[in-house]
Amino acid sequence: MAAPDNEPQKGNTMERRLHTRHRARTTVYVVMSGRKSRICRAKNLSANGVFVETENLGLRKGQQVQLAFAINLGLVTKIHRRTAIVAHVTRGGTGLMMEQFAGR
């Protein structure tokens, strides 16, 4: 597993994450209500959030989306499906806060 990424995003701003972020290289399917799903690349992942590289998905802060992604655990690959809320949108991607982070 890659080293954790605990650096604050901008200057001296206070880090508000509850869980450590880890660099991730997994595909995330983002399903938006009434629209086709989009395939995105996760940049980092924690127990309750993910940052995906996106290009103009038309998402806005507070919007709810559905996520599906796979995590390789060695001999087993686990598929996760989560409801998420858009936390922030930047030119480089979208931060998503997952509502359910307990294993299913």
Backbone as XML, in Angstrom:
<?xml version="1.0"?>
<chain id="A" units="angstrom">
  <residue number="1" name="MET">
    <atom name="N" x="0.839" y="-1.176" z="0.000"/>
    <atom name="CA" x="0.000" y="0.000" z="0.000"/>
    <atom name="C" x="0.883" y="1.238" z="0.000"/>
  </residue>
  <residue number="2" name="ALA">
    <atom name="N" x="0.455" y="2.260" z="-0.680"/>
    <atom name="CA" x="1.241" y="3.486" z="-0.802"/>
    <atom name="C" x="1.252" y="4.257" z="0.511"/>
  </residue>
  <residue number="3" name="ALA">
    <atom name="N" x="2.188" y="5.158" z="0.626"/>
    <atom name="CA" x="2.310" y="5.973" z="1.834"/>
    <atom name="C" x="1.121" y="6.905" z="1.979"/>
  </residue>
  <residue number="4" name="PRO">
    <atom name="N" x="0.668" y="7.179" z="3.217"/>
    <atom name="CA" x="-0.452" y="8.094" z="3.422"/>
    <atom name="C" x="-0.102" y="9.501" z="2.957"/>
  </residue>
  <residue number="5" name="ASP">
    <atom name="N" x="-1.121" y="10.228" z="2.579"/>
    <atom name="CA" x="-0.967" y="11.605" z="2.122"/>
    <atom name="C" x="-1.708" y="12.492" z="3.115"/>
  </residue>
  <residue number="6" name="ASN">
    <atom name="N" x="-1.000" y="13.039" z="4.095"/>
    <atom name="CA" x="-1.632" y="13.814" z="5.160"/>
    <atom name="C" x="-1.411" y="15.301" z="5.042"/>
  </residue>
  <residue number="7" name="GLU">
    <atom name="N" x="-0.865" y="15.766" z="3.946"/>
    <atom name="CA" x="-0.564" y="17.181" z="3.790"/>
    <atom name="C" x="-1.842" y="17.981" z="3.604"/>
  </residue>
  <residue number="8" name="PRO">
    <atom name="N" x="-1.977" y="19.138" z="4.263"/>
    <atom name="CA" x="-3.121" y="20.004" z="4.000"/>
    <atom name="C" x="-3.093" y="20.434" z="2.543"/>
  </residue>
  <residue number="9" name="GLN">
    <atom name="N" x="-4.269" y="20.737" z="1.983"/>
    <atom name="CA" x="-4.340" y="21.058" z="0.575"/>
    <atom name="C" x="-3.816" y="22.442" z="0.243"/>
  </residue>
  <residue number="10" name="LYS">
    <atom name="N" x="-4.049" y="23.439" z="1.085"/>
    <atom name="CA" x="-3.632" y="24.795" z="0.743"/>
    <atom name="C" x="-2.977" y="25.463" z="1.941"/>
  </residue>
  <residue number="11" name="GLY">
    <atom name="N" x="-1.747" y="25.912" z="1.751"/>
    <atom name="CA" x="-1.069" y="26.714" z="2.770"/>
    <atom name="C" x="-1.138" y="26.122" z="4.158"/>
  </residue>
  <residue number="12" name="ASN">
    <atom name="N" x="-1.543" y="26.943" z="5.115"/>
    <atom name="CA" x="-1.615" y="26.521" z="6.509"/>
    <atom name="C" x="-3.029" y="26.187" z="6.950"/>
  </residue>
  <residue number="13" name="THR">
    <atom name="N" x="-3.918" y="25.845" z="6.030"/>
    <atom name="CA" x="-5.293" y="25.541" z="6.403"/>
    <atom name="C" x="-5.344" y="24.289" z="7.263"/>
  </residue>
  <residue number="14" name="MET">
    <atom name="N" x="-6.302" y="24.235" z="8.159"/>
    <atom name="CA" x="-6.466" y="23.101" z="9.067"/>
    <atom name="C" x="-7.014" y="21.892" z="8.302"/>
  </residue>
  <residue number="15" name="GLU">
    <atom name="N" x="-6.388" y="20.756" z="8.474"/>
    <atom name="CA" x="-6.836" y="19.512" z="7.857"/>
    <atom name="C" x="-8.065" y="19.031" z="8.608"/>
  </residue>
  <residue number="16" name="ARG">
    <atom name="N" x="-9.182" y="18.761" z="7.897"/>
    <atom name="CA" x="-10.432" y="18.372" z="8.544"/>
    <atom name="C" x="-10.780" y="16.910" z="8.346"/>
  </residue>
  <residue number="17" name="ARG">
    <atom name="N" x="-9.943" y="16.134" z="7.731"/>
    <atom name="CA" x="-10.270" y="14.736" z="7.467"/>
    <atom name="C" x="-10.224" y="13.917" z="8.748"/>
  </residue>
  <residue number="18" name="LEU">
    <atom name="N" x="-11.146" y="12.958" z="8.833"/>
    <atom name="CA" x="-11.196" y="12.065" z="9.989"/>
    <atom name="C" x="-10.350" y="10.814" z="9.769"/>
  </residue>
  <residue number="19" name="HIS">
    <atom name="N" x="-10.077" y="10.493" z="8.501"/>
    <atom name="CA" x="-9.343" y="9.282" z="8.155"/>
    <atom name="C" x="-8.187" y="9.621" z="7.225"/>
  </residue>
  <residue number="20" name="THR">
    <atom name="N" x="-7.112" y="8.863" z="7.328"/>
    <atom name="CA" x="-5.928" y="9.065" z="6.501"/>
    <atom name="C" x="-6.243" y="8.778" z="5.038"/>
  </residue>
  <residue number="21" name="ARG">
    <atom name="N" x="-5.764" y="9.652" z="4.165"/>
    <atom name="CA" x="-5.903" y="9.431" z="2.726"/>
    <atom name="C" x="-4.733" y="8.580" z="2.248"/>
  </residue>
  <residue number="22" name="HIS">
    <atom name="N" x="-5.012" y="7.739" z="1.266"/>
    <atom name="CA" x="-3.975" y="6.911" z="0.650"/>
    <atom name="C" x="-4.035" y="7.126" z="-0.854"/>
  </residue>
  <residue number="23" name="ARG">
    <atom name="N" x="-2.870" y="7.187" z="-1.475"/>
    <atom name="CA" x="-2.851" y="7.297" z="-2.931"/>
    <atom name="C" x="-3.570" y="6.086" z="-3.507"/>
  </residue>
  <residue number="24" name="ALA">
    <atom name="N" x="-4.349" y="6.317" z="-4.534"/>
    <atom name="CA" x="-5.128" y="5.224" z="-5.122"/>
    <atom name="C" x="-5.025" y="5.289" z="-6.638"/>
  </residue>
  <residue number="25" name="ARG">
    <atom name="N" x="-5.049" y="4.148" z="-7.243"/>
    <atom name="CA" x="-5.066" y="4.070" z="-8.707"/>
    <atom name="C" x="-6.144" y="3.059" z="-9.086"/>
  </residue>
  <residue number="26" name="THR">
    <atom name="N" x="-7.364" y="3.438" z="-8.838"/>
    <atom name="CA" x="-8.479" y="2.559" z="-9.161"/>
    <atom name="C" x="-9.507" y="3.327" z="-9.976"/>
  </residue>
  <residue number="27" name="THR">
    <atom name="N" x="-10.269" y="2.605" z="-10.734"/>
    <atom name="CA" x="-11.339" y="3.201" z="-11.530"/>
    <atom name="C" x="-12.575" y="3.351" z="-10.651"/>
  </residue>
  <residue number="28" name="VAL">
    <atom name="N" x="-13.224" y="4.499" z="-10.750"/>
    <atom name="CA" x="-14.448" y="4.764" z="-9.994"/>
    <atom name="C" x="-15.554" y="5.088" z="-10.994"/>
  </residue>
  <residue number="29" name="TYR">
    <atom name="N" x="-16.663" y="4.374" z="-10.897"/>
    <atom name="CA" x="-17.832" y="4.690" z="-11.711"/>
    <atom name="C" x="-18.688" y="5.657" z="-10.913"/>
  </residue>
  <residue number="30" name="VAL">
    <atom name="N" x="-18.919" y="6.842" z="-11.469"/>
    <atom name="CA" x="-19.730" y="7.865" z="-10.815"/>
    <atom name="C" x="-21.075" y="7.890" z="-11.529"/>
  </residue>
  <residue number="31" name="VAL">
    <atom name="N" x="-22.145" y="7.592" z="-10.780"/>
    <atom name="CA" x="-23.491" y="7.552" z="-11.345"/>
    <atom name="C" x="-24.265" y="8.746" z="-10.806"/>
  </residue>
  <residue number="32" name="MET">
    <atom name="N" x="-24.704" y="9.593" z="-11.729"/>
    <atom name="CA" x="-25.453" y="10.790" z="-11.372"/>
    <atom name="C" x="-26.921" y="10.567" z="-11.728"/>
  </residue>
  <residue number="33" name="SER">
    <atom name="N" x="-27.825" y="10.989" z="-10.880"/>
    <atom name="CA" x="-29.253" y="10.793" z="-11.078"/>
    <atom name="C" x="-29.699" y="11.321" z="-12.446"/>
  </residue>
  <residue number="34" name="GLY">
    <atom name="N" x="-30.348" y="10.457" z="-13.223"/>
    <atom name="CA" x="-30.886" y="10.859" z="-14.511"/>
    <atom name="C" x="-29.859" y="11.019" z="-15.619"/>
  </residue>
  <residue number="35" name="ARG">
    <atom name="N" x="-28.605" y="10.650" z="-15.361"/>
    <atom name="CA" x="-27.545" y="10.795" z="-16.363"/>
    <atom name="C" x="-26.749" y="9.505" z="-16.463"/>
  </residue>
  <residue number="36" name="LYS">
    <atom name="N" x="-26.003" y="9.364" z="-17.552"/>
    <atom name="CA" x="-25.155" y="8.191" z="-17.728"/>
    <atom name="C" x="-24.039" y="8.190" z="-16.690"/>
  </residue>
  <residue number="37" name="SER">
    <atom name="N" x="-23.584" y="7.000" z="-16.339"/>
    <atom name="CA" x="-22.453" y="6.912" z="-15.418"/>
    <atom name="C" x="-21.181" y="7.325" z="-16.148"/>
  </residue>
  <residue number="38" name="ARG">
    <atom name="N" x="-20.235" y="7.822" z="-15.391"/>
    <atom name="CA" x="-18.945" y="8.245" z="-15.955"/>
    <atom name="C" x="-17.834" y="7.461" z="-15.280"/>
  </residue>
  <residue number="39" name="ILE">
    <atom name="N" x="-16.831" y="7.115" z="-16.049"/>
    <atom name="CA" x="-15.676" y="6.402" z="-15.521"/>
    <atom name="C" x="-14.617" y="7.439" z="-15.179"/>
  </residue>
  <residue number="40" name="CYS">
    <atom name="N" x="-14.162" y="7.413" z="-13.916"/>
    <atom name="CA" x="-13.157" y="8.365" z="-13.437"/>
    <atom name="C" x="-12.002" y="7.599" z="-12.804"/>
  </residue>
  <residue number="41" name="ARG">
    <atom name="N" x="-10.915" y="8.301" z="-12.548"/>
    <atom name="CA" x="-9.732" y="7.724" z="-11.918"/>
    <atom name="C" x="-9.609" y="8.287" z="-10.514"/>
  </residue>
  <residue number="42" name="ALA">
    <atom name="N" x="-9.525" y="7.422" z="-9.500"/>
    <atom name="CA" x="-9.316" y="7.880" z="-8.125"/>
    <atom name="C" x="-7.868" y="8.319" z="-7.964"/>
  </residue>
  <residue number="43" name="LYS">
    <atom name="N" x="-7.669" y="9.450" z="-7.317"/>
    <atom name="CA" x="-6.311" y="9.929" z="-7.034"/>
    <atom name="C" x="-5.924" y="9.566" z="-5.603"/>
  </residue>
  <residue number="44" name="ASN">
    <atom name="N" x="-6.854" y="9.754" z="-4.653"/>
    <atom name="CA" x="-6.615" y="9.299" z="-3.285"/>
    <atom name="C" x="-7.929" y="8.841" z="-2.677"/>
  </residue>
  <residue number="45" name="LEU">
    <atom name="N" x="-7.808" y="8.042" z="-1.624"/>
    <atom name="CA" x="-8.954" y="7.359" z="-1.050"/>
    <atom name="C" x="-8.771" y="7.241" z="0.454"/>
  </residue>
  <residue number="46" name="SER">
    <atom name="N" x="-9.848" y="7.426" z="1.203"/>
    <atom name="CA" x="-9.827" y="7.176" z="2.649"/>
    <atom name="C" x="-11.077" y="6.375" z="2.991"/>
  </residue>
  <residue number="47" name="ALA">
    <atom name="N" x="-11.286" y="6.102" z="4.272"/>
    <atom name="CA" x="-12.438" y="5.318" z="4.693"/>
    <atom name="C" x="-13.757" y="6.017" z="4.379"/>
  </residue>
  <residue number="48" name="ASN">
    <atom name="N" x="-13.744" y="7.354" z="4.301"/>
    <atom name="CA" x="-15.012" y="8.046" z="4.045"/>
    <atom name="C" x="-14.951" y="9.078" z="2.933"/>
  </residue>
  <residue number="49" name="GLY">
    <atom name="N" x="-13.929" y="9.022" z="2.086"/>
    <atom name="CA" x="-13.874" y="9.977" z="0.991"/>
    <atom name="C" x="-12.952" y="9.528" z="-0.121"/>
  </residue>
  <residue number="50" name="VAL">
    <atom name="N" x="-13.157" y="10.144" z="-1.284"/>
    <atom name="CA" x="-12.328" y="9.838" z="-2.449"/>
    <atom name="C" x="-12.209" y="11.099" z="-3.287"/>
  </residue>
  <residue number="51" name="PHE">
    <atom name="N" x="-11.025" y="11.310" z="-3.860"/>
    <atom name="CA" x="-10.829" y="12.402" z="-4.809"/>
    <atom name="C" x="-10.652" y="11.760" z="-6.171"/>
  </residue>
  <residue number="52" name="VAL">
    <atom name="N" x="-11.532" y="12.112" z="-7.114"/>
    <atom name="CA" x="-11.458" y="11.542" z="-8.449"/>
    <atom name="C" x="-11.081" y="12.614" z="-9.460"/>
  </residue>
  <residue number="53" name="GLU">
    <atom name="N" x="-10.245" y="12.223" z="-10.410"/>
    <atom name="CA" x="-9.877" y="13.126" z="-11.496"/>
    <atom name="C" x="-11.063" y="13.172" z="-12.453"/>
  </residue>
  <residue number="54" name="THR">
    <atom name="N" x="-11.594" y="14.365" z="-12.679"/>
    <atom name="CA" x="-12.775" y="14.515" z="-13.520"/>
    <atom name="C" x="-12.587" y="15.676" z="-14.484"/>
  </residue>
  <residue number="55" name="GLU">
    <atom name="N" x="-13.369" y="15.655" z="-15.527"/>
    <atom name="CA" x="-13.412" y="16.762" z="-16.478"/>
    <atom name="C" x="-14.858" y="17.167" z="-16.675"/>
  </residue>
  <residue number="56" name="ASN">
    <atom name="N" x="-15.228" y="18.286" z="-16.144"/>
    <atom name="CA" x="-16.530" y="18.894" z="-16.360"/>
    <atom name="C" x="-17.698" y="17.906" z="-16.339"/>
  </residue>
  <residue number="57" name="LEU">
    <atom name="N" x="-17.921" y="17.278" z="-15.206"/>
    <atom name="CA" x="-19.066" y="16.376" z="-15.068"/>
    <atom name="C" x="-20.350" y="17.150" z="-14.789"/>
  </residue>
  <residue number="58" name="GLY">
    <atom name="N" x="-20.213" y="18.440" z="-14.519"/>
    <atom name="CA" x="-21.396" y="19.241" z="-14.197"/>
    <atom name="C" x="-21.857" y="19.032" z="-12.768"/>
  </residue>
  <residue number="59" name="LEU">
    <atom name="N" x="-20.979" y="18.516" z="-11.918"/>
    <atom name="CA" x="-21.335" y="18.295" z="-10.515"/>
    <atom name="C" x="-21.238" y="19.600" z="-9.740"/>
  </residue>
  <residue number="60" name="ARG">
    <atom name="N" x="-22.036" y="19.707" z="-8.680"/>
    <atom name="CA" x="-21.976" y="20.881" z="-7.818"/>
    <atom name="C" x="-21.912" y="20.430" z="-6.356"/>
  </residue>
  <residue number="61" name="LYS">
    <atom name="N" x="-21.331" y="21.272" z="-5.527"/>
    <atom name="CA" x="-21.175" y="20.964" z="-4.106"/>
    <atom name="C" x="-22.535" y="20.612" z="-3.500"/>
  </residue>
  <residue number="62" name="GLY">
    <atom name="N" x="-22.551" y="19.526" z="-2.733"/>
    <atom name="CA" x="-23.776" y="19.077" z="-2.075"/>
    <atom name="C" x="-24.591" y="18.078" z="-2.873"/>
  </residue>
  <residue number="63" name="GLN">
    <atom name="N" x="-24.270" y="17.888" z="-4.139"/>
    <atom name="CA" x="-25.001" y="16.955" z="-4.981"/>
    <atom name="C" x="-24.713" y="15.520" z="-4.563"/>
  </residue>
  <residue number="64" name="GLN">
    <atom name="N" x="-25.715" y="14.669" z="-4.623"/>
    <atom name="CA" x="-25.560" y="13.263" z="-4.272"/>
    <atom name="C" x="-25.297" y="12.435" z="-5.528"/>
  </residue>
  <residue number="65" name="VAL">
    <atom name="N" x="-24.345" y="11.503" z="-5.431"/>
    <atom name="CA" x="-24.010" y="10.594" z="-6.529"/>
    <atom name="C" x="-23.845" y="9.187" z="-5.962"/>
  </residue>
  <residue number="66" name="GLN">
    <atom name="N" x="-23.827" y="8.220" z="-6.827"/>
    <atom name="CA" x="-23.552" y="6.830" z="-6.458"/>
    <atom name="C" x="-22.178" y="6.477" z="-6.998"/>
  </residue>
  <residue number="67" name="LEU">
    <atom name="N" x="-21.404" y="5.728" z="-6.215"/>
    <atom name="CA" x="-20.064" y="5.308" z="-6.619"/>
    <atom name="C" x="-19.976" y="3.791" z="-6.646"/>
  </residue>
  <residue number="68" name="ALA">
    <atom name="N" x="-19.177" y="3.272" z="-7.551"/>
    <atom name="CA" x="-18.835" y="1.851" z="-7.571"/>
    <atom name="C" x="-17.354" y="1.768" z="-7.924"/>
  </residue>
  <residue number="69" name="PHE">
    <atom name="N" x="-16.604" y="1.026" z="-7.104"/>
    <atom name="CA" x="-15.168" y="0.884" z="-7.354"/>
    <atom name="C" x="-14.666" y="-0.411" z="-6.731"/>
  </residue>
  <residue number="70" name="ALA">
    <atom name="N" x="-13.536" y="-0.888" z="-7.238"/>
    <atom name="CA" x="-12.949" y="-2.140" z="-6.770"/>
    <atom name="C" x="-11.663" y="-1.847" z="-6.012"/>
  </residue>
  <residue number="71" name="ILE">
    <atom name="N" x="-11.461" y="-2.571" z="-4.922"/>
    <atom name="CA" x="-10.227" y="-2.487" z="-4.143"/>
    <atom name="C" x="-9.585" y="-3.872" z="-4.155"/>
  </residue>
  <residue number="72" name="ASN">
    <atom name="N" x="-8.355" y="-3.936" z="-4.641"/>
    <atom name="CA" x="-7.623" y="-5.192" z="-4.712"/>
    <atom name="C" x="-6.963" y="-5.449" z="-3.362"/>
  </residue>
  <residue number="73" name="LEU">
    <atom name="N" x="-7.316" y="-6.563" z="-2.733"/>
    <atom name="CA" x="-6.775" y="-6.936" z="-1.424"/>
    <atom name="C" x="-5.809" y="-8.114" z="-1.533"/>
  </residue>
  <residue number="74" name="GLY">
    <atom name="N" x="-5.162" y="-8.245" z="-2.668"/>
    <atom name="CA" x="-4.236" y="-9.366" z="-2.867"/>
    <atom name="C" x="-4.935" y="-10.489" z="-3.604"/>
  </residue>
  <residue number="75" name="LEU">
    <atom name="N" x="-5.339" y="-11.519" z="-2.879"/>
    <atom name="CA" x="-6.032" y="-12.645" z="-3.500"/>
    <atom name="C" x="-7.500" y="-12.356" z="-3.779"/>
  </residue>
  <residue number="76" name="VAL">
    <atom name="N" x="-8.020" y="-11.315" z="-3.156"/>
    <atom name="CA" x="-9.436" y="-10.974" z="-3.277"/>
    <atom name="C" x="-9.567" y="-9.536" z="-3.764"/>
  </residue>
  <residue number="77" name="THR">
    <atom name="N" x="-10.512" y="-9.309" z="-4.666"/>
    <atom name="CA" x="-10.855" y="-7.950" z="-5.077"/>
    <atom name="C" x="-12.272" y="-7.691" z="-4.606"/>
  </residue>
  <residue number="78" name="LYS">
    <atom name="N" x="-12.449" y="-6.625" z="-3.849"/>
    <atom name="CA" x="-13.753" y="-6.316" z="-3.271"/>
    <atom name="C" x="-14.383" y="-5.147" z="-4.017"/>
  </residue>
  <residue number="79" name="ILE">
    <atom name="N" x="-15.639" y="-5.303" z="-4.410"/>
    <atom name="CA" x="-16.397" y="-4.247" z="-5.075"/>
    <atom name="C" x="-17.150" y="-3.455" z="-4.006"/>
  </residue>
  <residue number="80" name="HIS">
    <atom name="N" x="-16.989" y="-2.144" z="-4.044"/>
    <atom name="CA" x="-17.670" y="-1.260" z="-3.102"/>
    <atom name="C" x="-18.690" y="-0.422" z="-3.854"/>
  </residue>
  <residue number="81" name="ARG">
    <atom name="N" x="-19.863" y="-0.279" z="-3.276"/>
    <atom name="CA" x="-20.895" y="0.614" z="-3.798"/>
    <atom name="C" x="-21.276" y="1.563" z="-2.669"/>
  </residue>
  <residue number="82" name="ARG">
    <atom name="N" x="-21.175" y="2.847" z="-2.929"/>
    <atom name="CA" x="-21.419" y="3.842" z="-1.890"/>
    <atom name="C" x="-22.202" y="5.022" z="-2.445"/>
  </residue>
  <residue number="83" name="THR">
    <atom name="N" x="-22.983" y="5.628" z="-1.575"/>
    <atom name="CA" x="-23.605" y="6.915" z="-1.860"/>
    <atom name="C" x="-22.624" y="7.969" z="-1.388"/>
  </residue>
  <residue number="84" name="ALA">
    <atom name="N" x="-22.442" y="9.019" z="-2.177"/>
    <atom name="CA" x="-21.490" y="10.069" z="-1.812"/>
    <atom name="C" x="-22.088" y="11.443" z="-2.088"/>
  </residue>
  <residue number="85" name="ILE">
    <atom name="N" x="-21.552" y="12.427" z="-1.390"/>
    <atom name="CA" x="-21.933" y="13.825" z="-1.561"/>
    <atom name="C" x="-20.716" y="14.565" z="-2.105"/>
  </residue>
  <residue number="86" name="VAL">
    <atom name="N" x="-20.938" y="15.430" z="-3.089"/>
    <atom name="CA" x="-19.844" y="16.230" z="-3.643"/>
    <atom name="C" x="-19.406" y="17.231" z="-2.573"/>
  </residue>
  <residue number="87" name="ALA">
    <atom name="N" x="-18.146" y="17.131" z="-2.140"/>
    <atom name="CA" x="-17.595" y="18.028" z="-1.120"/>
    <atom name="C" x="-16.989" y="19.273" z="-1.756"/>
  </residue>
  <residue number="88" name="HIS">
    <atom name="N" x="-16.311" y="19.100" z="-2.901"/>
    <atom name="CA" x="-15.735" y="20.243" z="-3.622"/>
    <atom name="C" x="-15.416" y="19.838" z="-5.044"/>
  </residue>
  <residue number="89" name="VAL">
    <atom name="N" x="-15.408" y="20.842" z="-5.921"/>
    <atom name="CA" x="-15.078" y="20.632" z="-7.333"/>
    <atom name="C" x="-13.973" y="21.610" z="-7.694"/>
  </residue>
  <residue number="90" name="THR">
    <atom name="N" x="-12.898" y="21.087" z="-8.301"/>
    <atom name="CA" x="-11.794" y="21.925" z="-8.761"/>
    <atom name="C" x="-11.546" y="21.615" z="-10.236"/>
  </residue>
  <residue number="91" name="ARG">
    <atom name="N" x="-10.619" y="22.346" z="-10.844"/>
    <atom name="CA" x="-10.290" y="22.046" z="-12.242"/>
    <atom name="C" x="-9.694" y="20.650" z="-12.381"/>
  </residue>
  <residue number="92" name="GLY">
    <atom name="N" x="-9.005" y="20.160" z="-11.350"/>
    <atom name="CA" x="-8.344" y="18.860" z="-11.425"/>
    <atom name="C" x="-9.213" y="17.681" z="-11.068"/>
  </residue>
  <residue number="93" name="GLY">
    <atom name="N" x="-10.333" y="17.927" z="-10.409"/>
    <atom name="CA" x="-11.163" y="16.800" z="-10.018"/>
    <atom name="C" x="-12.240" y="17.164" z="-9.029"/>
  </residue>
  <residue number="94" name="THR">
    <atom name="N" x="-12.791" y="16.121" z="-8.416"/>
    <atom name="CA" x="-13.927" y="16.271" z="-7.512"/>
    <atom name="C" x="-13.672" y="15.483" z="-6.235"/>
  </residue>
  <residue number="95" name="GLY">
    <atom name="N" x="-13.881" y="16.128" z="-5.090"/>
    <atom name="CA" x="-13.800" y="15.467" z="-3.796"/>
    <atom name="C" x="-15.169" y="14.968" z="-3.401"/>
  </residue>
  <residue number="96" name="LEU">
    <atom name="N" x="-15.276" y="13.692" z="-3.072"/>
    <atom name="CA" x="-16.551" y="13.078" z="-2.726"/>
    <atom name="C" x="-16.487" y="12.491" z="-1.321"/>
  </residue>
  <residue number="97" name="MET">
    <atom name="N" x="-17.480" y="12.818" z="-0.508"/>
    <atom name="CA" x="-17.564" y="12.294" z="0.847"/>
    <atom name="C" x="-18.578" y="11.153" z="0.852"/>
  </residue>
  <residue number="98" name="MET">
    <atom name="N" x="-18.112" y="9.954" z="1.174"/>
    <atom name="CA" x="-18.995" y="8.794" z="1.166"/>
    <atom name="C" x="-19.840" y="8.768" z="2.432"/>
  </residue>
  <residue number="99" name="GLU">
    <atom name="N" x="-21.139" y="8.507" z="2.233"/>
    <atom name="CA" x="-22.060" y="8.477" z="3.372"/>
    <atom name="C" x="-21.955" y="7.178" z="4.150"/>
  </residue>
  <residue number="100" name="GLN">
    <atom name="N" x="-21.651" y="6.084" z="3.461"/>
    <atom name="CA" x="-21.560" y="4.779" z="4.111"/>
    <atom name="C" x="-20.153" y="4.262" z="3.922"/>
  </residue>
  <residue number="101" name="PHE">
    <atom name="N" x="-19.404" y="4.123" z="5.013"/>
    <atom name="CA" x="-18.053" y="3.593" z="4.845"/>
    <atom name="C" x="-17.830" y="2.313" z="5.615"/>
  </residue>
  <residue number="102" name="ALA">
    <atom name="N" x="-18.884" y="1.757" z="6.227"/>
    <atom name="CA" x="-18.757" y="0.438" z="6.860"/>
    <atom name="C" x="-18.837" y="-0.630" z="5.773"/>
  </residue>
  <residue number="103" name="GLY">
    <atom name="N" x="-18.083" y="-1.714" z="5.941"/>
    <atom name="CA" x="-18.086" y="-2.788" z="4.953"/>
    <atom name="C" x="-19.443" y="-3.433" z="4.830"/>
  </residue>
  <residue number="104" name="ARG">
    <atom name="N" x="-19.766" y="-3.854" z="3.608"/>
    <atom name="CA" x="-21.031" y="-4.545" z="3.369"/>
    <atom name="C" x="-20.781" y="-5.997" z="3.147"/>
  </residue>
</chain>
